[in-house]
């Protein structure tokens, strides 16, 4: 026994030392390119230490996890929503729900600052903020019969908290869906191969839905494998489509055309029965997602590529071409999902708490799954930084910044100290089967090129680089379109719930006039922002991604307010720093970012400054619309910040009241019931 | 060796159970159990009638 303890201490000392050395190398190394394995080792050690020590400290000292307390999955088990489930199964389920395109796209965009800022934020943010948020919200929801974040905010903070959480969720969904759609548009514009492949996934999903319904009811894994094979055929067929003049003409689409098609698709996906399109696409996307993430991880470890991006670039001063703004606060809102994402709190208070068998498992599921998500973000940083910086900037910079022609773009980027030639870019575009890779903003194409670079070196060589590139594009677009389907539906239900209080039939989710009206409303909302992004001369991502980052991190602020309030009410105020510290950091980041986005005098950063610059410049047909859009973005940001400030004030009043003894410190937990489960399942 | 095989079996079984849960196969099996229906087109349609709202409300992160 004593021997085991000594060995354990020794192992953890080695992990700590190794982690310190790896983080040190990543942070200090400057002279020449660094190997990606340093990032992998640093991340692995940080996650291991965070999980073993920090999450255990939170579990023991603050949350006092109780293995004897029956969870809602046991007490309310109904075989549908509430169900005692093996902890590894819940872990997989939770991870599949939280892992979206965010941890892939955000780190790629933030790589314009160099590999260091993103890496440090992903590691520290996950260990001290993101994992903590997911863990504590999951446990608090488990102790409240699986209640949602908005319900907990209403009960623990007050009506203001509930209203703001609800509004923030709707706002985030609208902006998220617009950004997601914009990323797909940018990845597919003028790309007949990619467009053909993604277009084919729609009939494949419909076929899967019909197969499940009519031929082999319930055999989802079987049909997912079949769907995956068909998708691989579609990728292969895309090459043929891109080389056939007639087909290439049909599938070479401009950004506005793609935007209209995606808006129509979003409406159809929201209004059609779930089993026909949404569910099969969800299965297919999850199947591809889990497989690809695993494959990418293996590829990085096996190949351990060299990162060509420097640790820090000149763009930390805020003049970056990918998006404008200094490293603080913009790196911290650009990378959300890999470090901390408010959206996760919806999942931690959604399906997952209804499946947990024991309170003690919330640590592994909540904290543990977020470390896995963060590891995906580290992979994305690596995929972006294996590219030559000149290539990275040529792909990710909008034409409005670097110039309209290949010669102008390469000259501008080379003048920044990142040499690249038009011939290099043409050769790369040819290798991946595209006509051009210039101005492919949004992060997805750069990630796809990086991923294809890694995959092609491990499997198949340069001859199959085009197939890997389009596999990566398909993977991301499929991923993102699933978010569009699911997000539009979720928002539609939320609006129907709210409208049901005004006029009852509007709340009925099976009443077609309500379905069509609310679907149209939500699609029009994100479609408007998408259209704004497509028409933006700076590429759209410059405006919309920060707006999404701000909205997402503001939701995390609300979640951490709820968590801190509950911790204070549990008489654990002396440990409240565990949530208060990330909360303070997020308030500093989001409020500063919002201030810049609204009021910064630089037209590339501030919405109002851009509106003024447009008004002062030459007037075109689109000027009035662009001015209005910038003012609208400023108004949306301001409204969100004011609402979250109200939640902060309300939460602060609760904390002070409880600490002074003038407010009731009782938490709204479900009463304790002793578990009847004989032993821990799983 | 047998311990290794046993561990591999447990790992595979857990992986399969996870996939079955993520892909709703387990939910369908529970539905059939609960309603005492054999698997059929009608049973799957009934399963989706019950599940549609819950599935569509399930948030998926960015």
Interface residues (C-beta under 8 A of the other chain):
Chain A: X79 X80 X81 X83 X85 X86 X88 X89 X91 X92 X93 X96 X97 X98 X99 X100 X101 X102 X176 X180 X212 X213 X214 X217 X218 X219 X220 X221 X224 X273 X274 X275 X278 X279 X282 X283 X286 X287 X336 X337 X341 X343 X344 X346 X347 X350 X351 X482 X483 X486 X487 X489 X490 X493 X509 X548 X552 X682
Chain B: X14 X17 X18 X19 X20 X21 X22 X23 X24 X25 X27 X28 X29 X30 X31 X33 X34 X39 X40 X41 X43 X44 X45 X47 X48 X50 X51 X52 X53 X54 X55 X56 X57 X58 X59 X60 X61 X62
